[in-house]
Amino acid sequence: MDDRPFNLQPPAAKPRGPQNIAEFWARARSQPGGIQVMVAARRAKAAAAEQKDGQNDVEMTDSNEAEEPAETEAEESTETPDINAVRAQLLQQTQAALATSNWALDFLSLLISREMPTQATSTLSQETRATVGLGTLGATMLAAPTALAQSRETEMRMTAIGQRYLALDNCISMAKPAQSRLEHQIEAEEKYWAEVSTVKEAGFRVARMAQEPQTMCVSFGFLNAAPEFKNSGIAPLRRADDGSVKLELGRRGGGSRRIRVRILENDKVVGQSSLPDPLPENATLVDRVKDARNTIFAQELWHEINREARTLGGRNVRMSRSSVTYAMSPTSTMSVELASLEEENAKDTAGSPRPKDDVAETLSLALALQLSHAHKINERRREDRNAVQTSAPVYSLLGPIVSWFEHERNIAQFIQHLLAYSKALRSAGLPASVLVREPPVRTPPGAGTAADSENIGPVLYSPPAVEFDVDITPQSRLRVMVKPPQSDGPRFAVWTLPPPPSSQPGSGNPLQSVFPPSPDEYFDANDAVWYINGAVPRALTAHSMLVLEGLKGNSSSGEEGLARWATRSDEKGLVDETGGFGIGFEFTFSEGGPELKMTGAFAEGGEKVSRQWVWGLGSPAGEALEDVVRQVLSSCLDT
């Protein structure tokens, strides 16, 4: 295009190197790695050139001479052109372009001057019009369309239409796979959102993930759970290729787990809580979310049981790697463990029903209820603005269960003692009895400010106190309350009861004055039994005094004979201060159980005689104690 008088294309830009040190430095710093990389490249290039020169020992002179003009031209090309010369060249090219455009305009105007002279006159120059004139130049069609070409016009039009149809059909065939993919995506989205909607309708909170707003997640955890499990109750709901929802459970993906309680007697399982079947592969999303919620609840329950077990070592609670055990008795043990549903289902350990399955099921349910109650307490503590927010305390989950069994064991042991005393007294003909009753359940403190579920929790988890009404004689009556064990063990409260209304008017309980119970509670069953052991002889002494007063009218000595009798110094019998006669009572223990012993010194045939009577569980039926007392006292009064 250099032969044309005017070139519309801009000239190619010549390579321009750096003109000064500052520009060279700026270019070097803009390169990746800076001046250090450029210097290293230059050095490597120089080393390569030197190595190449060492290999070529002989160099041609002509090549050196040929390189000199090239270097000279490169040096000349880098010279700065003169501004006047550039201006003159630009004006020359502009004038040449103007002249070329005028020639082209005159040519076109002469070409159309024959058909449209008026329009040609407005664009034709005066010099060309004066020199050539209008209508001197024209154009004629060289090849007119033939009849054959005109007859094929319709065919060609139809061919063009067919080509358009083929292109449209090709476009449709290409759009069908896209349509199939779009329909598949629509079906997958409909299936995905249908399952997500069922989860939301089931009561679970569904929202977008904070880190991935394009992904939905479901919250199935507990807001009042321990910090280790509070953030684990959220799982992403990712869509699979077929539209099903993939529930990513994170660390809970190891399988479904539940708490299992076993009752063992002599290392043999006699009771076991039931475990649900593992979820099938085609389980619904709601079932999977519920299973994840139950799994994280069981994991938190197992975590809290292990925390509490470390503090219950003094109450027969032991820990192992896979279970926590509590010795309920020398032969019975309760075991708690976190079981995997898949593994237990593979083992098929259900078997036939066992005699204490209901006990194990009740204990498993109690542990779950207590953890829920602890969550309620955490919520109440968090809502209290005045409460000091501290770390989560150790929940009391095993403690109430241990207290229940200890309480039952204490009651059973205490009932055995009372029944043994009652049978010994009844064998002596005394109207002794033991009545067991439970006091009414009282509303715990602060019940007006808590929900009903929080109020009933302490009532269900704390074993109730049990009261025993012990009648030794009609006048001597006791009430013993066995309270649930606390951190310092069980407690026994003892106090006296007034005689029934049918007794002699004005008479009171003699134990209140001669052997009152301690105002403080007893912390051991043996202490309470020791008090009853001392109360029985004193109650029989008071009853013997009433028998002695009843003999007043039948005695020949009258009031003078009664005045000689008094209570012994230990208050366990009566003594005749003048004649050396008397009776004494004592409660002792033998291999067969407690025995009531009565010793008497009385006159028989004009001589002083000592004798002992024993009543117990294994002793043969004999005289009643009251008849023996009456005989001994009558013989003494007549002397």
Legacy VTK file of the C-alpha trace (Angstrom):
# vtk DataFile Version 3.0
C-alpha trace
ASCII
DATASET POLYDATA
POINTS 639 float
0.000 0.000 0.000
3.022 2.296 -0.076
2.435 3.057 -3.808
-0.800 4.881 -3.082
-0.638 8.661 -2.756
-2.521 8.575 0.544
-2.378 5.661 3.025
-5.318 5.555 5.427
-3.576 3.069 7.760
-1.378 4.517 10.496
2.310 3.797 10.147
3.613 0.946 12.270
5.116 2.094 15.547
8.836 1.634 15.623
10.354 -0.126 18.613
11.392 2.446 21.131
13.848 1.606 23.842
14.457 3.513 27.065
15.725 7.044 26.381
17.346 7.672 29.769
18.418 5.990 33.021
15.190 6.904 34.854
13.000 5.303 32.186
15.245 2.212 32.111
15.033 1.932 35.912
11.229 2.301 35.870
10.879 -0.420 33.208
13.208 -2.737 35.106
11.215 -2.341 38.351
7.932 -3.004 36.545
9.155 -6.410 35.364
8.338 -9.513 37.536
11.151 -9.895 40.025
12.556 -6.400 39.528
16.102 -5.457 38.622
17.524 -8.576 40.302
15.808 -10.927 37.827
16.896 -8.806 34.871
20.513 -8.711 36.033
20.501 -12.474 36.596
19.083 -13.006 33.080
21.705 -10.756 31.568
24.445 -12.597 33.389
23.118 -15.973 32.283
22.887 -14.747 28.692
26.460 -13.430 28.837
27.722 -16.695 30.287
25.959 -18.641 27.532
27.479 -16.350 24.897
30.967 -16.769 26.334
30.525 -20.532 26.379
29.443 -20.424 22.720
32.395 -18.214 21.779
34.736 -20.707 23.434
33.401 -23.463 21.230
33.726 -21.468 17.992
37.490 -20.851 17.796
37.424 -19.321 14.330
35.053 -16.489 13.307
34.515 -15.243 9.769
35.531 -11.664 9.048
32.767 -11.211 6.507
30.182 -11.901 9.150
31.648 -9.172 11.311
31.616 -6.776 8.394
28.041 -7.718 7.609
26.992 -6.998 11.159
28.367 -3.450 11.055
25.734 -2.020 8.612
22.967 -3.651 10.662
24.292 -2.033 13.786
24.555 1.265 11.927
20.942 1.020 10.718
19.798 0.158 14.275
21.617 3.180 15.564
20.069 5.358 12.853
16.595 4.001 13.577
16.894 5.103 17.133
17.611 8.705 16.094
14.791 11.210 16.788
13.159 12.541 13.505
12.932 16.308 12.799
9.580 17.909 13.658
9.559 20.102 10.512
10.103 17.120 8.275
7.284 15.246 9.954
4.957 18.266 9.526
5.826 18.617 5.854
5.224 14.891 5.297
1.854 15.060 7.049
0.712 18.026 4.934
1.816 16.292 1.730
-0.148 13.159 2.577
-3.212 15.227 3.463
-3.165 17.094 0.157
-2.752 13.833 -1.731
-5.760 12.347 0.089
-7.902 15.441 -0.721
-6.996 15.243 -4.390
-7.796 11.503 -4.505
-11.208 12.057 -2.916
-12.045 14.855 -5.409
-11.144 12.618 -8.340
-13.330 9.819 -6.957
-16.276 12.228 -6.474
-15.982 13.599 -10.013
-15.881 10.075 -11.409
-19.030 9.017 -9.637
-20.807 12.265 -10.582
-20.004 11.787 -14.315
-21.147 8.151 -14.044
-24.644 9.134 -12.841
-24.896 12.362 -14.905
-26.677 10.524 -17.733
-29.474 9.126 -15.527
-29.630 11.793 -12.769
-28.098 15.030 -14.111
-29.561 17.252 -11.441
-27.986 15.301 -8.612
-24.692 14.951 -10.511
-24.480 18.715 -11.075
-24.460 19.390 -7.320
-21.370 17.191 -6.743
-19.387 17.622 -10.009
-16.521 20.138 -9.918
-16.564 23.150 -12.253
-13.253 22.267 -13.892
-14.411 18.744 -14.803
-17.797 20.013 -16.058
-16.122 22.611 -18.268
-13.617 20.131 -19.603
-15.717 16.995 -20.113
-19.372 17.923 -19.812
-22.423 16.064 -18.552
-23.448 12.688 -19.911
-20.110 11.833 -21.388
-19.623 8.768 -19.121
-22.059 5.874 -18.541
-22.253 2.214 -17.412
-23.927 -0.730 -19.062
-24.735 -4.200 -17.674
-22.341 -6.642 -19.241
-24.254 -9.855 -18.432
-28.053 -9.598 -18.148
-29.909 -12.448 -16.394
-30.873 -15.170 -18.783
-34.279 -16.832 -19.082
-32.923 -19.978 -17.425
-31.708 -17.999 -14.441
-35.048 -16.215 -14.178
-36.915 -19.542 -14.310
-34.799 -20.941 -11.452
-35.472 -17.956 -9.208
-38.361 -19.729 -7.469
-36.290 -22.877 -7.046
-33.435 -20.922 -5.554
-35.825 -19.142 -3.201
-37.202 -22.474 -2.020
-33.660 -23.741 -1.609
-32.876 -20.763 0.580
-36.012 -21.382 2.624
-35.022 -25.036 2.984
-31.607 -24.027 4.154
-33.221 -21.803 6.750
-35.428 -24.688 7.879
-32.421 -26.985 8.114
-30.572 -24.420 10.191
-33.653 -24.024 12.414
-33.959 -27.810 12.816
-30.290 -28.017 13.692
-30.818 -25.310 16.280
-33.778 -27.250 17.743
-31.765 -30.469 17.906
-29.043 -28.601 19.726
-31.586 -27.049 22.152
-33.184 -30.398 23.074
-30.255 -31.599 25.240
-30.259 -28.233 26.950
-34.017 -28.633 27.505
-33.485 -32.107 28.993
-30.797 -30.822 31.299
-33.010 -27.923 32.349
-35.967 -30.238 33.012
-33.695 -32.524 35.061
-32.491 -29.526 37.058
-36.077 -28.379 37.626
-37.143 -31.830 38.826
-34.092 -32.040 41.095
-34.800 -28.593 42.550
-38.463 -29.464 43.122
-37.482 -32.692 44.887
-34.830 -30.901 46.970
-37.112 -28.091 48.135
-39.966 -30.511 48.820
-37.753 -32.403 51.295
-36.477 -29.171 52.826
-40.080 -28.015 53.288
-40.976 -31.236 55.127
-38.086 -30.615 57.537
-39.310 -27.085 58.207
-42.886 -28.287 58.706
-41.589 -30.844 61.222
-40.490 -27.961 63.484
-36.793 -27.681 62.653
-35.256 -24.322 61.807
-34.002 -24.061 58.219
-31.826 -21.166 57.061
-28.899 -20.278 54.829
-25.387 -20.971 56.002
-23.408 -17.908 57.008
-20.226 -19.087 55.261
-22.086 -20.433 52.188
-25.209 -18.338 51.475
-26.016 -20.554 48.488
-26.367 -23.609 50.755
-29.265 -24.321 53.113
-28.743 -25.812 56.567
-30.929 -27.268 59.310
-30.553 -26.636 63.025
-31.482 -29.638 65.166
-29.297 -29.096 68.235
-30.140 -27.637 71.626
-29.478 -23.995 72.476
-28.870 -24.850 76.133
-26.517 -27.747 75.475
-22.922 -27.859 76.633
-20.466 -25.693 74.668
-18.905 -28.812 73.150
-22.230 -29.740 71.522
-23.965 -26.386 71.005
-22.254 -25.710 67.663
-22.607 -29.296 66.460
-26.357 -29.139 65.970
-26.186 -27.541 62.483
-25.834 -29.596 59.306
-25.726 -28.420 55.644
-28.461 -29.618 53.303
-26.643 -30.188 50.020
-28.433 -31.252 46.850
-27.342 -34.442 45.127
-27.489 -34.950 41.345
-30.842 -36.725 41.584
-32.355 -34.003 43.794
-32.112 -35.867 47.091
-30.756 -34.046 50.108
-27.366 -35.020 51.521
-27.240 -34.304 55.248
-23.628 -33.624 56.199
-23.300 -34.578 59.856
-19.621 -33.837 60.379
-18.282 -35.652 63.437
-21.678 -37.299 63.998
-21.288 -39.162 60.706
-19.893 -42.174 62.557
-23.376 -43.652 62.925
-26.428 -43.488 65.141
-25.808 -43.848 68.870
-28.022 -44.174 71.924
-27.592 -44.557 75.685
-28.131 -48.133 76.856
-28.669 -49.149 80.477
-28.093 -52.697 81.673
-28.894 -54.395 84.984
-26.468 -57.174 85.905
-26.751 -59.692 88.717
-23.637 -61.781 89.321
-22.259 -60.532 85.962
-25.332 -61.788 84.113
-27.600 -59.386 82.220
-31.078 -59.491 83.726
-32.356 -56.211 82.302
-31.566 -54.012 79.322
-33.094 -50.863 77.853
-34.338 -51.148 74.295
-32.548 -49.615 71.305
-34.295 -48.471 68.103
-33.497 -50.055 64.786
-30.957 -48.212 62.603
-32.369 -46.093 59.803
-32.725 -47.766 56.397
-30.889 -46.366 53.406
-34.100 -44.925 51.934
-35.119 -43.096 55.126
-36.741 -39.698 54.716
-34.893 -36.492 55.463
-37.062 -35.811 58.520
-36.176 -39.205 59.985
-32.482 -38.580 59.344
-32.632 -35.176 61.022
-34.433 -36.648 64.026
-31.886 -39.434 64.228
-29.061 -36.858 64.148
-30.797 -34.918 66.929
-31.164 -38.036 69.085
-27.548 -38.997 68.402
-26.140 -35.649 69.510
-28.408 -35.761 72.573
-27.062 -39.218 73.466
-23.484 -38.035 72.935
-24.005 -35.057 75.228
-25.693 -37.286 77.826
-22.750 -39.696 77.727
-20.321 -36.773 78.060
-22.127 -35.386 81.111
-22.418 -38.832 82.731
-18.641 -39.242 82.469
-18.099 -35.775 83.952
-20.333 -36.534 86.912
-18.943 -40.059 87.431
-15.550 -38.557 88.312
-17.168 -36.921 91.358
-19.098 -40.017 92.562
-16.227 -42.355 93.286
-17.163 -42.472 96.971
-20.691 -43.687 96.158
-19.767 -46.933 94.366
-19.655 -45.355 90.873
-16.830 -46.618 88.670
-15.654 -45.607 85.192
-14.158 -47.656 82.393
-13.310 -46.943 78.794
-16.705 -47.918 77.419
-19.104 -47.839 80.379
-19.982 -46.295 83.735
-21.120 -48.724 86.436
-22.817 -48.347 89.806
-22.930 -51.122 92.390
-26.537 -51.110 93.618
-25.857 -54.054 95.926
-23.110 -56.636 96.434
-24.605 -58.740 93.627
-26.457 -56.182 91.459
-24.846 -53.594 89.164
-26.151 -50.908 86.822
-24.106 -50.273 83.656
-24.481 -47.247 81.337
-22.816 -47.131 77.915
-23.031 -45.345 74.559
-24.055 -48.003 72.033
-23.929 -47.894 68.239
-27.198 -48.922 66.605
-25.462 -50.426 63.576
-23.142 -52.592 65.675
-25.874 -53.730 68.059
-28.157 -54.538 65.154
-25.392 -56.659 63.607
-24.929 -58.485 66.918
-28.696 -58.957 67.354
-28.455 -58.766 71.148
-32.141 -58.073 71.750
-33.150 -61.637 72.555
-36.122 -62.541 74.700
-37.517 -60.204 77.381
-35.636 -60.166 80.670
-37.137 -59.832 84.149
-35.719 -56.323 84.782
-36.038 -54.763 81.350
-38.607 -52.322 82.706
-36.166 -51.148 85.394
-33.442 -50.554 82.806
-35.916 -48.752 80.535
-37.009 -46.512 83.414
-33.411 -45.628 84.278
-32.610 -44.798 80.646
-35.641 -42.539 80.433
-34.742 -40.890 83.755
-31.257 -39.993 82.494
-32.699 -38.375 79.366
-35.305 -36.438 81.373
-32.679 -35.165 83.778
-30.519 -33.840 80.937
-33.579 -32.059 79.505
-34.240 -30.628 82.953
-30.621 -29.414 83.105
-31.171 -27.659 79.753
-34.185 -25.894 81.264
-32.118 -24.776 84.233
-29.460 -23.417 81.864
-32.107 -21.465 79.992
-33.456 -20.026 83.243
-29.939 -19.067 84.331
-29.207 -17.401 80.999
-32.411 -15.342 81.143
-31.604 -14.091 84.639
-29.801 -10.792 84.165
-28.648 -10.641 87.764
-27.074 -14.082 87.727
-23.325 -14.321 87.284
-22.630 -16.081 83.982
-20.100 -18.827 84.665
-19.102 -22.014 82.923
-21.616 -24.855 82.815
-21.610 -26.778 86.127
-21.492 -30.551 86.375
-25.036 -31.814 85.839
-26.576 -34.074 88.458
-27.686 -37.030 86.335
-26.399 -40.152 88.062
-26.626 -38.568 91.527
-30.447 -38.753 91.818
-30.432 -42.381 90.612
-27.747 -43.300 93.112
-29.754 -41.519 95.822
-32.852 -43.520 94.855
-31.101 -46.859 95.256
-29.341 -45.802 98.453
-32.657 -44.557 99.836
-34.396 -47.824 99.003
-31.551 -49.801 100.534
-31.677 -47.730 103.727
-35.449 -48.126 103.970
-35.242 -51.878 103.410
-32.586 -52.266 106.098
-34.485 -50.061 108.532
-37.728 -51.958 107.909
-35.946 -55.212 108.737
-34.816 -53.778 112.068
-38.269 -52.451 112.925
-40.024 -55.662 111.953
-37.608 -57.655 114.103
-38.337 -55.382 117.089
-42.071 -55.574 116.464
-42.068 -59.383 116.254
-40.013 -59.657 119.442
-42.429 -57.363 121.283
-45.442 -59.185 119.897
-44.020 -62.507 121.033
-44.068 -60.968 124.521
-47.768 -60.191 124.146
-47.358 -56.432 123.674
-49.525 -54.567 121.104
-46.478 -53.343 119.170
-46.940 -52.214 115.555
-45.101 -50.450 112.702
-46.971 -48.235 110.263
-45.214 -47.031 107.096
-46.460 -43.978 105.249
-45.151 -41.328 102.853
-45.694 -37.648 103.644
-47.508 -35.555 101.024
-45.389 -34.159 98.205
-44.609 -30.507 98.794
-44.132 -27.905 96.094
-40.447 -27.019 95.820
-39.363 -23.442 96.641
-39.704 -20.947 93.821
-42.419 -22.948 92.049
-44.400 -19.808 91.237
-41.642 -18.459 88.990
-40.911 -21.627 86.970
-42.759 -23.681 84.425
-44.658 -26.842 85.358
-41.995 -29.041 83.724
-39.324 -27.405 85.895
-41.426 -27.802 89.063
-42.116 -31.484 88.563
-38.478 -32.272 87.814
-37.158 -32.095 91.403
-40.220 -33.984 92.631
-39.655 -36.890 90.248
-35.878 -37.011 90.556
-35.696 -36.762 94.373
-36.802 -39.845 96.310
-39.560 -39.095 98.806
-39.075 -39.289 102.539
-40.670 -42.240 104.350
-42.162 -42.113 107.857
-42.447 -45.039 110.293
-44.900 -44.864 113.217
-43.581 -47.314 115.838
-45.887 -48.248 118.736
-43.947 -49.943 121.550
-46.707 -49.730 124.144
-50.008 -47.880 123.999
-48.356 -44.890 125.713
-44.864 -45.008 124.119
-44.994 -44.122 120.458
-42.268 -42.950 118.050
-42.106 -41.571 114.540
-38.957 -42.073 112.458
-38.528 -40.244 109.131
-35.971 -41.607 106.687
-34.918 -38.735 104.420
-33.221 -39.105 101.021
-29.439 -39.253 101.139
-27.574 -36.067 100.349
-23.896 -35.487 99.770
-23.228 -36.402 103.410
-25.358 -39.563 103.382
-28.861 -40.494 104.603
-30.606 -38.783 107.481
-32.963 -40.143 110.157
-35.222 -37.849 112.147
-36.854 -39.272 115.321
-39.487 -37.689 117.537
-42.144 -38.879 120.003
-45.884 -39.086 119.332
-48.651 -38.464 121.857
-50.721 -41.436 123.049
-53.942 -42.143 121.178
-57.158 -40.543 122.491
-58.362 -43.923 123.800
-55.572 -44.079 126.391
-55.860 -42.810 129.972
-56.673 -39.097 130.096
-53.827 -36.851 131.165
-51.138 -39.402 130.386
-48.364 -38.446 128.038
-45.571 -40.199 126.226
-43.103 -41.270 128.930
-40.195 -41.327 126.472
-40.429 -37.556 126.098
-39.242 -37.140 129.692
-37.135 -40.212 130.430
-35.406 -40.777 127.057
-36.109 -37.973 124.558
-34.721 -38.376 121.024
-31.978 -36.102 119.775
-33.196 -32.835 118.248
-30.609 -33.284 115.529
-30.939 -35.790 112.738
-29.119 -39.098 112.826
-26.763 -39.674 109.880
-26.664 -43.451 110.197
-29.297 -46.166 110.490
-27.342 -47.758 113.325
-27.726 -44.563 115.380
-31.500 -44.604 114.904
-31.593 -48.316 115.785
-29.486 -47.585 118.877
-32.074 -45.070 120.068
-34.952 -47.526 119.552
-32.934 -50.201 121.336
-32.686 -47.909 124.343
-36.270 -46.671 124.111
-37.883 -50.142 124.326
-36.683 -51.003 127.900
-37.631 -47.543 129.164
-41.050 -47.768 127.546
-41.588 -51.181 129.200
-40.498 -49.691 132.536
-43.117 -46.964 132.224
-45.708 -49.554 131.265
-44.740 -51.695 134.306
-45.311 -48.682 136.538
-48.850 -48.482 135.227
-49.292 -52.193 135.974
-47.985 -51.564 139.507
-50.529 -48.794 140.015
-53.257 -51.162 138.852
-52.293 -53.575 141.649
-52.940 -50.936 144.309
-56.418 -52.142 145.154
-55.429 -55.823 145.301
-52.419 -55.405 147.572
-52.630 -55.739 151.360
-49.895 -53.189 151.834
-51.788 -50.492 149.866
-50.139 -47.135 149.422
-47.268 -48.073 151.699
-46.278 -50.963 149.438
-46.355 -48.856 146.318
-44.171 -46.192 147.836
-41.310 -48.662 148.144
-41.043 -49.035 144.372
-39.060 -46.690 142.177
-37.407 -46.583 138.775
-33.889 -47.873 138.519
-31.074 -45.414 137.910
-30.693 -46.529 134.299
-34.502 -46.299 133.884
-34.621 -49.857 132.531
-36.646 -51.460 135.294
-38.288 -51.119 138.755
-36.704 -51.815 142.147
-38.071 -52.292 145.683
-35.914 -50.021 147.829
-36.579 -51.939 151.051
-36.734 -55.587 150.158
-34.249 -55.722 147.252
-36.840 -56.990 144.832
-37.260 -55.675 141.293
-37.547 -56.256 137.582
-35.333 -55.221 134.655
-35.665 -55.105 130.868
-33.031 -55.429 128.185
-32.945 -55.707 124.408
-30.127 -57.851 123.041
-29.176 -59.285 119.654
-28.446 -62.900 118.886
-28.039 -64.977 115.794
-31.812 -65.407 115.546
-32.489 -61.665 115.817
-33.341 -59.244 118.637
-34.472 -60.694 121.980
-36.356 -59.070 124.813
-35.065 -60.182 128.195
-36.714 -59.609 131.545
-35.031 -60.383 134.835
-36.982 -60.483 138.059
-36.110 -60.797 141.743
-39.235 -61.727 143.747
-40.408 -63.749 146.743
-41.573 -67.284 146.292
-42.308 -69.626 149.234
-40.835 -67.142 151.660
-37.552 -67.027 149.816
-36.037 -64.557 147.358
-35.870 -65.980 143.810
-34.241 -64.592 140.622
-35.433 -65.609 137.215
-35.066 -64.519 133.570
-37.638 -64.558 130.780
-36.711 -64.279 127.092
-38.947 -63.422 124.163
-37.652 -63.439 120.570
-38.255 -64.614 117.047
-37.120 -68.167 117.734
-38.313 -68.519 121.331
-41.323 -70.749 122.025
-44.640 -69.167 122.932
-44.839 -68.459 126.640
-46.436 -66.169 129.146
-47.181 -62.594 128.199
-44.783 -60.001 129.529
-47.542 -58.049 131.228
-48.754 -61.169 133.095
-45.224 -61.943 134.196
-44.758 -58.373 135.464
-48.035 -58.546 137.336
-47.117 -61.822 139.009
-43.667 -60.634 140.043
-44.940 -57.327 141.409
-47.852 -58.990 143.230
-45.536 -61.417 144.981
-43.285 -58.582 146.018
-46.140 -56.439 147.329
-47.472 -59.231 149.504
-44.172 -59.701 151.350
LINES 1 640
639 0 1 2 3 4 5 6 7 8 9 10 11 12 13 14 15 16 17 18 19 20 21 22 23 24 25 26 27 28 29 30 31 32 33 34 35 36 37 38 39 40 41 42 43 44 45 46 47 48 49 50 51 52 53 54 55 56 57 58 59 60 61 62 63 64 65 66 67 68 69 70 71 72 73 74 75 76 77 78 79 80 81 82 83 84 85 86 87 88 89 90 91 92 93 94 95 96 97 98 99 100 101 102 103 104 105 106 107 108 109 110 111 112 113 114 115 116 117 118 119 120 121 122 123 124 125 126 127 128 129 130 131 132 133 134 135 136 137 138 139 140 141 142 143 144 145 146 147 148 149 150 151 152 153 154 155 156 157 158 159 160 161 162 163 164 165 166 167 168 169 170 171 172 173 174 175 176 177 178 179 180 181 182 183 184 185 186 187 188 189 190 191 192 193 194 195 196 197 198 199 200 201 202 203 204 205 206 207 208 209 210 211 212 213 214 215 216 217 218 219 220 221 222 223 224 225 226 227 228 229 230 231 232 233 234 235 236 237 238 239 240 241 242 243 244 245 246 247 248 249 250 251 252 253 254 255 256 257 258 259 260 261 262 263 264 265 266 267 268 269 270 271 272 273 274 275 276 277 278 279 280 281 282 283 284 285 286 287 288 289 290 291 292 293 294 295 296 297 298 299 300 301 302 303 304 305 306 307 308 309 310 311 312 313 314 315 316 317 318 319 320 321 322 323 324 325 326 327 328 329 330 331 332 333 334 335 336 337 338 339 340 341 342 343 344 345 346 347 348 349 350 351 352 353 354 355 356 357 358 359 360 361 362 363 364 365 366 367 368 369 370 371 372 373 374 375 376 377 378 379 380 381 382 383 384 385 386 387 388 389 390 391 392 393 394 395 396 397 398 399 400 401 402 403 404 405 406 407 408 409 410 411 412 413 414 415 416 417 418 419 420 421 422 423 424 425 426 427 428 429 430 431 432 433 434 435 436 437 438 439 440 441 442 443 444 445 446 447 448 449 450 451 452 453 454 455 456 457 458 459 460 461 462 463 464 465 466 467 468 469 470 471 472 473 474 475 476 477 478 479 480 481 482 483 484 485 486 487 488 489 490 491 492 493 494 495 496 497 498 499 500 501 502 503 504 505 506 507 508 509 510 511 512 513 514 515 516 517 518 519 520 521 522 523 524 525 526 527 528 529 530 531 532 533 534 535 536 537 538 539 540 541 542 543 544 545 546 547 548 549 550 551 552 553 554 555 556 557 558 559 560 561 562 563 564 565 566 567 568 569 570 571 572 573 574 575 576 577 578 579 580 581 582 583 584 585 586 587 588 589 590 591 592 593 594 595 596 597 598 599 600 601 602 603 604 605 606 607 608 609 610 611 612 613 614 615 616 617 618 619 620 621 622 623 624 625 626 627 628 629 630 631 632 633 634 635 636 637 638
